[in-house]
Amino acid sequence: MKRLLWICGLMILNWVELIAQPNSNIPLVVDARGKSSFKSIQAAINSLPDSATTDRVILIKNGTYNEKLFITKNHVVLKGESEKGVIITQDIARDIWRCQGNADDWGVATLNLRGSDITLQNLSVINGYGFHHTNDTIINCQVGTEPAATKTVTATGHQMALRSFQTTRLKVLNCTFRALGGDTVSPWNTASGLFYFKDCTMEGGVDFYCPRGWAYAENCTFVCHSKEAAIWHDGSGNINQKTVLVNCKFDGDPGFKLGRYHRESKFYLINCTFGSNMANAPIFKAVSSTGVQWGERVYYDNCHRNGGDYAWFANNLNSAKGAPTAKDIDALWALDRQWNPLLN
């Protein structure tokens, strides 16, 4: 009898422990109107256990979330109710952030990432500084990391909507990223960054889409507010690192230039469409470039401009290493078979 009672007690204890554990398969829900367990996206992120081996989903109801987000945990999915309905927004000028004494960029963006295996879906992430501060501002910079005593902050300076650090395996689906300034979308991990974007809209100033590492973007729209360059790449961590853009559309202010690079880089543009406003200027090595030894590696296939093509984006894919064809180029190929974002 005592043994039976002991077994029953053990079973009850195990059952209590089981139901007390958070179920990673049950999404957390965030609603800015307070109609769920969380009004804040960051609060939902903070509630997750620090470690996990499977994705934890946070569902975000339509609404405007005036939050600066930090994700340091792995296997996190932010899934919005709709791309245009979920707005995550902050006004942040990188120059001000640095002059306030911050030693690095952690916190410089609306969405700041250190975790890996992150998925973003159906969201609009906005850095509104340039849209809301149209006049130049002079700030005191004596206590910051900048050498000058004062600094002029412009509406078109560095303004990140997304900035990642050690993050790898970042998947972004049906998202909008907006800023008026440069570096809007900055997925940076030169050592091992693997980034996948699909059906996204990105808007900003100079180098506003600027991945470091391996990156693949398909069916994306790019809107440029700078005459210097729309896209940028840093592939200095590995000779095989590349940025690949397939079935993408580019437009912007009159005279916008397609792209540039400061470090080792490799560009593939396949089946892309360029607006008539694009300048007759190929992707170029910036004057301040350093350490570029592997040469210019910019490849096109079946790209066209509204109003007539320029000679510099004529098909030259067969001159790339291995002479790939357009049919060979997909996300798995672009990421050197290190990760297949379509499997998870």
C-alpha positions in Angstrom: 0.0 0.0 0.0 2.8 2.4 0.9 4.6 1.6 -2.3 1.4 2.3 -4.3 0.9 5.6 -2.5 4.6 6.5 -3.2 4.2 5.7 -7.0 1.0 7.8 -7.1 2.7 10.7 -5.4 5.6 10.6 -7.8 3.2 10.5 -10.8 1.4 13.6 -9.4 4.7 15.4 -8.8 5.8 14.7 -12.4 2.5 15.9 -13.8 2.7 19.2 -11.8 6.2 19.8 -12.9 5.2 19.1 -16.5 2.3 21.6 -16.7 4.4 24.2 -14.9 7.0 24.2 -17.6 6.5 26.7 -20.4 5.4 25.0 -23.7 7.6 26.3 -26.5 5.0 25.2 -29.0 2.4 27.6 -27.6 3.0 31.1 -29.0 3.1 34.1 -26.8 0.7 36.9 -27.9 1.4 40.6 -27.8 -1.3 43.2 -28.2 -0.6 47.0 -27.8 -4.3 47.4 -26.7 -3.7 45.2 -23.7 -6.0 42.4 -24.9 -3.4 39.6 -24.3 -0.8 38.6 -21.8 1.7 41.2 -23.1 1.4 44.8 -24.3 5.1 45.0 -25.0 7.1 43.0 -27.5 10.2 43.3 -25.4 8.3 42.0 -22.3 7.4 38.9 -24.3 11.0 38.4 -25.4 12.2 38.8 -21.9 9.8 36.1 -20.6 11.4 33.4 -22.8 13.9 31.1 -21.2 17.5 32.0 -22.1 18.2 28.8 -24.0 16.2 26.7 -26.5 16.8 24.2 -29.3 13.5 24.9 -31.1 11.8 28.1 -32.2 9.7 30.1 -29.8 7.0 32.1 -31.5 5.7 35.5 -30.5 2.6 36.6 -32.3 2.2 40.4 -32.5 -1.3 41.9 -33.0 -1.7 44.9 -35.3 -0.7 48.2 -33.6 2.1 50.7 -33.3 4.8 49.6 -30.8 7.0 52.5 -29.8 9.8 50.2 -28.7 13.5 49.7 -29.1 13.9 45.9 -29.2 16.8 43.7 -28.1 17.0 40.0 -28.8 20.0 38.2 -27.2 18.3 34.8 -27.2 18.3 32.1 -29.9 15.4 30.5 -31.7 13.0 33.5 -31.5 10.3 34.2 -34.1 8.5 37.5 -34.2 5.4 37.1 -36.3 3.1 40.0 -36.9 -0.5 39.9 -37.7 0.2 41.9 -40.9 3.2 43.6 -42.5 1.6 47.1 -42.6 -0.4 46.7 -39.4 2.4 45.9 -37.0 4.7 49.0 -36.8 7.7 48.9 -34.5 9.3 52.4 -34.4 11.9 54.5 -32.8 13.7 57.7 -33.7 17.5 57.1 -33.4 20.4 58.9 -34.9 23.6 56.9 -34.7 25.7 60.1 -34.2 23.6 61.1 -31.2 23.9 57.5 -29.8 27.7 57.6 -30.0 28.0 61.1 -28.6 26.0 60.0 -25.6 28.9 57.9 -24.5 27.9 54.5 -25.9 31.0 52.5 -26.8 29.4 50.5 -29.6 26.2 50.1 -31.7 24.3 47.9 -29.3 21.1 49.9 -29.1 21.6 52.1 -32.1 18.8 50.4 -34.1 15.0 50.0 -33.7 15.7 46.2 -33.7 19.0 45.0 -32.2 20.0 41.4 -32.5 22.7 39.2 -30.9 20.8 35.9 -30.9 20.9 33.4 -33.7 18.2 31.4 -35.5 15.9 34.5 -35.6 12.8 34.8 -37.8 11.0 38.1 -38.5 7.7 37.9 -40.4 4.9 40.4 -41.3 6.4 43.4 -39.6 7.3 47.0 -40.3 10.4 48.2 -38.5 11.0 51.9 -38.8 13.8 54.3 -37.7 11.9 57.6 -38.0 14.7 60.0 -37.1 15.2 61.4 -40.5 11.5 61.6 -41.3 10.8 63.6 -38.1 14.0 65.7 -37.8 14.3 67.5 -41.1 16.8 70.2 -39.9 20.4 69.7 -38.9 21.1 69.6 -35.2 24.4 70.5 -33.5 25.0 68.5 -30.3 27.6 68.4 -27.6 29.9 65.5 -28.2 32.5 66.0 -25.5 31.5 63.0 -23.3 31.0 60.5 -26.2 33.2 58.3 -28.3 33.5 60.9 -31.1 36.6 63.0 -31.0 34.9 66.4 -31.9 33.5 68.6 -29.2 30.4 69.1 -31.2 28.8 67.2 -34.0 26.2 68.1 -36.7 23.5 65.5 -36.9 21.7 65.4 -40.2 18.4 63.9 -41.4 20.3 61.6 -43.7 23.0 60.3 -41.3 23.3 56.7 -40.2 19.9 55.4 -39.0 19.5 51.7 -38.5 16.1 50.0 -38.4 17.9 46.6 -38.0 21.4 46.0 -36.7 22.7 42.6 -35.9 26.0 41.6 -34.2 26.9 37.9 -33.7 23.6 36.8 -35.3 23.6 34.0 -37.9 20.8 32.3 -39.6 18.5 35.3 -39.8 15.3 34.8 -41.9 13.1 37.8 -42.8 9.8 37.3 -44.6 7.3 40.0 -45.7 8.8 42.8 -43.7 9.3 46.5 -44.3 12.3 48.4 -43.1 12.3 52.2 -43.4 14.7 55.0 -42.6 15.7 58.2 -44.4 19.4 57.8 -43.5 22.0 55.2 -44.2 22.5 51.6 -43.1 18.8 50.9 -42.6 19.2 47.2 -42.8 22.6 46.2 -41.3 22.9 42.4 -40.7 26.5 42.4 -39.7 28.5 39.3 -38.9 31.6 39.1 -41.1 32.8 35.8 -39.6 29.6 33.7 -40.0 26.6 35.7 -40.9 23.9 33.9 -42.9 21.0 36.1 -43.9 17.8 35.4 -45.9 15.3 38.0 -47.0 12.1 37.4 -49.0 9.3 39.6 -50.1 10.6 42.6 -48.2 10.7 46.3 -48.8 13.7 48.3 -47.7 14.1 52.1 -47.8 16.9 54.4 -46.9 19.9 56.5 -47.8 23.4 55.5 -48.6 24.3 51.8 -48.2 20.8 51.2 -46.8 21.0 47.4 -47.4 24.5 46.4 -46.2 25.0 42.8 -45.2 28.3 41.5 -43.9 28.8 37.8 -44.6 26.5 35.7 -46.8 23.2 37.2 -47.8 20.3 36.2 -50.1 17.4 38.5 -51.0 14.5 37.6 -53.4 11.4 39.4 -54.5 12.4 42.4 -52.5 11.9 46.1 -53.3 14.6 48.7 -52.6 13.9 52.5 -52.4 17.0 54.7 -52.3 17.1 58.3 -51.0 20.8 58.8 -51.7 22.9 59.5 -54.8 25.9 57.6 -53.4 24.7 54.0 -53.3 21.7 51.8 -52.4 23.4 48.4 -51.7 26.7 47.5 -50.1 28.5 44.3 -49.1 31.3 43.2 -46.8 32.6 39.8 -47.7 36.1 40.1 -46.1 35.6 37.2 -43.7 35.8 34.6 -46.5 36.5 34.6 -50.2 33.2 32.8 -50.8 31.0 35.3 -49.0 28.5 37.0 -51.3 25.3 39.1 -51.5 22.8 37.7 -53.9 19.7 39.5 -55.1 17.1 37.7 -57.2 13.9 39.1 -58.8 14.4 42.4 -56.9 13.3 45.9 -57.9 15.2 49.1 -57.4 13.9 52.6 -57.4 14.6 55.9 -55.7 15.3 59.6 -56.0 16.6 60.9 -59.3 20.2 60.0 -59.8 20.4 57.2 -57.2 23.3 54.8 -57.7 23.0 51.1 -57.4 25.8 50.2 -55.1 29.4 50.4 -53.8 31.8 48.6 -51.5 34.7 49.5 -49.1 36.0 46.0 -48.4 36.2 42.7 -50.1 32.8 42.0 -51.6 30.9 39.9 -54.2 27.6 40.9 -55.8 25.2 38.7 -57.8 22.1 40.4 -59.3 19.7 38.0 -61.2 16.5 39.0 -62.9 16.5 42.4 -61.3 14.6 45.5 -62.5 16.0 49.1 -62.2 13.9 52.2 -62.1 14.4 54.9 -64.8 15.8 57.2 -62.0 18.9 55.1 -61.5 22.1 56.8 -62.6 24.4 55.4 -65.3 26.9 54.3 -62.7 28.1 50.8 -62.0 28.6 49.3 -58.5 32.0 50.9 -57.5 34.8 50.7 -55.1 34.6 53.6 -52.7 37.5 56.1 -52.4 38.0 55.1 -48.8 38.2 51.4 -49.6 40.9 49.4 -47.7 42.1 45.9 -47.9 40.5 45.0 -51.3 42.7 42.4 -52.9 40.3 39.9 -54.5 39.3 42.3 -57.2 36.0 43.5 -58.5 33.4 40.7 -58.4 30.1 42.0 -59.6 27.8 39.8 -61.7 24.5 40.3 -63.6 22.1 38.1 -65.4 18.9 39.2 -67.1 18.7 42.6 -65.4 16.9 45.5 -67.1 16.2 49.2 -66.5 12.9 51.0 -67.2 13.7 53.4 -70.0 16.7 51.4 -71.4 19.6 49.3 -70.2 23.1 50.5 -69.4 26.0 48.5 -70.8 27.6 47.9 -67.3 24.9 45.5 -66.2 25.0 43.3 -69.3 25.0 39.5 -68.6 28.4 38.4 -67.3 27.5 35.6 -65.0 29.6 33.1 -66.9 32.7 35.1 -65.8 32.1 34.3 -62.1 34.1 31.5 -60.5 32.5 28.2 -61.5 30.5 29.8 -64.2 27.1 29.3 -62.5 23.9 29.7 -64.4 20.8 31.6 -63.2 19.1 28.2 -62.5 22.0 27.3 -60.2 21.5 30.3 -58.0 19.1 29.9 -55.1 19.3 30.5 -51.4 21.2 27.3 -50.6 23.8 28.1 -53.3 24.1 31.7 -52.1 24.7 30.6 -48.5 27.3 28.0 -49.6 25.1 25.1 -48.4 25.7 26.0 -44.7 22.0 26.6 -44.1 18.8 26.1 -46.0 16.3 28.7 -44.8 13.5 27.0 -46.6 13.6 23.9 -44.3 12.6 25.7 -41.1 
